[in-house]
Amino acid sequence: MSYYRYFQLDKEPFSTSPDPRFLYRSLSHISALQRLEIAIRLRRGLMVILGDVGTGKTTLSRALLQNFSGDDNYIFHIVLDPEYRSEFQFLSSLTRMFKVKPRFRSTLDYREAIEQYLFKKGVEENKTIVLIIDEGQKLTPSFLEILRIFLNYETNEYKLLQLVIFAQMELLPKIKRIHNFMDRICLKYILNPLDEQESCEMIKYRLGQAGLNGNKQIFTHGAQRLVYQATQGYPRRIIHLCHNAMEHAIMLDKSEIDESLIQYLITNEVL
């Protein structure tokens, strides 16, 4: 039996999969989403969302995609991991993603093919092309330079490529060293960990999304506070700790998770 069935839930509440339905929209996440959507609709060009590991960047990117689902005026592409061996491999991956065929196998031809694609879609068909790059801290200076060149493609009114980079904080010093890249950023937003109230609300929200009856309680208030103290409000850490707590509750035949159980997991580093 799936562990969530033990608690009379319909779904797993603390999965690490980036399901936007389970994204707890804190004020910070709401602000980031709204500003991203505005910048994309205005075709402003380059947007960078930064945050430490586990602050919810990947799930936020999926929520952004969901906000535009069903709108044929927007074409989204996503790079999950920009770790490539060379510039050519990076460009080759982009051409496959955009479904364009360069005339010859050279970086120049690949760039020209992508430029033609952006003009065709963005000007002739009046579509908005959005490229999302996750794990952006892995982008090398040479890859950033390629992206900077793509951001040069524009009409008198708007950029032809909307580039959204989700990255850990280590990307920031990289792009600061590239002034003509840094200058192109129209939106830079930093996601911070949740505060105590938001952390407690996140736990309740995810349980509710999983089907918890509104009158029922699984985590006591004291347990929720201990979860926050142990995780410092990082969503991924909260998810891991709550998942482990529910598993241990089943093994102990407990229907409620209290402070003593959370403290046991913290003491034994079952995080």
N, C-alpha and C positions, 0 to 999 in steps of 0.2 A: 504494500500500500504506500502511495506517495505520502510524504510526511505532512503535507498541507491538508490531506484528507482527515488526518487525526484531529486537526483543529477546525474541521468542517468548513474548509476553504475550497474555492473552485480552482484556484491557480497557485503556483508557487509565488509567494509575496517577495522573497528576497533573492531572486535570480540575479546574476551578474550580467545577463544579456541586456543590451541597450534598447529595451522596449520603451518607446516614448510614452506609452500609456502608464508606465510606472514612474515617470519622471516627476518628482516632487518639485513643483514650480515655486521656488522661493522667490523673494523679491528680486534677488540678483539674477536668477535664471529667467524670470519674466522680462526683466529689463534687457538682458542680452538678446533674447528671442525677438522682442519687439524692435530693437534697434537694428538687428540683422535684417529683419524682414523689410523695414523701411529702406535701408541702404540698398538691398537687392532690388526692390521695386523701383528705386530711383536710379539704378544702375551706376552706383558710385564707384565700383571697382574693387578695392582691396579691403578686406575685413579680417582682423586677427583676434581670436578669442584665446586667452591664456589662462592657465590654472595649474596648480600642482596635481600630481597623480591622485586620481580618485575624487576629483571635484565634480565630475559629471559631464565632461566635455563631449564624450562620444554620444551619450544619450541625448544631450542637447542638440547635437548635429542631426540625430534621427528625428527629433521633434521639429527641427527646422524643415526637414524634408516633408514631414507630415503636414505642416502648415501650408505647403504649396501643392499637396497631392490633388490631382484632378484638374489642375490649371495647365492647359496645354500651351500657354504662352511662355512657360518656363521649362527649360531642359536642364536637369541636374545630372552631374557626374560626380563620382566620389572616389578618391584615392584613400584606401584604408591604411596603407603603410608605404610612405615614399622612400623606401630604402632600396635604391638602385645602384648598380655597379658603375654606371657611367652616364654622361649626359645623353648619349645616344639611346641607351636603354630607357631612360626616363621619357625622352621624346617619343620613342617607339611605343611605349605603353600608352601615352596620351593619344597618339594617332589611332591606336586600336580602340581606345575608349570612345573617341569621337567618330569612329568608323570612317576615317578618311584614308586614302591611299596615295602616298607621295609618289612622284614620278621616279625618283632615284633614292638609293639608300645613303643619304647623307644628312647631317644635322641641318644644313641649310634647306634642303628640300622638305624635311619634316616640319621645320618651322613655317615654311611658306604654305604647306598643306594645311596646317592648323590655322594660319592667318586667313586663308581662303574660306575655310569652314566657318570661322567666326564672322567674317563679313557676309557670307551667304545666309547664315542663320540669323545674325543680329540685324542686318540691314535689309536684305532682300525679303526675308520671311518675318522680320520684326519679332524674333524670339529673343528671350533673355537666357543666355548660357551661364550656368553657375557651376563652378568647379569647387568642390569641397575637398580639402586635404586634412585628414586626421593624422595624428602623431607627427605634426608639423615640425617638431624639434629635430627630426631626422633629416630635414632638408639641408643639403650642403650649400655653401655659397654659390657654386656653379648652378645648382638647381634653382636657387632663388633668383639668379640672374636671368635664367630662362623665363621664369614667371614674370619678372619685371618687364622683359621684352613684350610678353603677351599683353601686359597691362597698358602698353603703349598703343595698342590697337583700339581706336576710338573714332567716333564721329564728332561733329561739333557739339553734340549734346550729351553723349554718354559713352561709357566704356563698353567695349564689346564682350569682355569677359568679366564676370563677377567671381572673384576669388575669395573663398572663405577658408582661413587656416585655423584649425584647432590644434593647440600645441601646449606643451609644458613650458614653464617659465624660462627654461634654458634657451628657448628660441630668441628671447628678447635681446640678449647681448649680440647674437649673430646678426639680427636685422639692424641693430643700432650701428653696426660697423659698415652697413651698406646704406649710405645716406639717401641715394636716389631710389631705394626701395622703401625705406622708412618714411620718406616724404609722401609716398603714394597711399599710405594707410588712411582710409576715411573713417574707420572705426577700430579702436583698440579697446578691448574690454577684458578685465581680469575677474575670473570666478573665484570667490573665496569660500572657505568652508562654512557650513551652516552654524548658526548660534544654537543655544540650548533649546529654545522654543521651537525653532525650525526643525531641529533634529527629532524632537518628540513628534512634531506634526508629520514629518516624513515617515516615521514608523507607522503611525496611524493611517496615513494616506495609502501606503503600499499594502497594508493589511486590508483596507477598504476596497482597493482595486482588485484584490484577490478574492473578494466575496465575503469579508467578515461582516457579520450582522452588527448594525450600528450600536446595539445595546450591550454587545459582548466585549470583554477586554481580555487580551492575551498577555500583553506586557503591562505590569503595574507602572504607576508613575515613577516610583523609585527606581525600577529597573530601567526605564527610559532615561532617567537622569544619569545613571551609571554608564549606560551605553554612550551617552554624549561625552562624559568625562573620559572614557577609555578611547574614544575615536576622535575626539576634538572636532567633531562635526563634519568629518570627511565622508561623503555619501557612500563611497565604496567600502570603507571600513565599517560603517554602520550596517550595511547589507551583510557583510561577512559575519559580523558578531551576532546579528539577529538570526541569521540562518543557523549558525552553530547553536544558539540558545534554543531554538525550536527543536532541533534534532536531539539535544540533550534532554529537553523536557519530555520528549516521547520516551526516551530510554529510562527516565525516572518516573514515567507514568504521571506526569504533571500536566494539567490543563491550563495552568497559568505560569507565566515566567516572572519571577520576583527578583528582588535585589540579591538574594543569596545565590541564585543560579548565575546571574551575571557576574557577581564577584568571584565565584568559583572559576568561571571561564577566564576572567581577567588574571586571576592568580596563577592559573595554569597555562596562561598565554594561548588559549584557544580562541584566537581572534581571526 
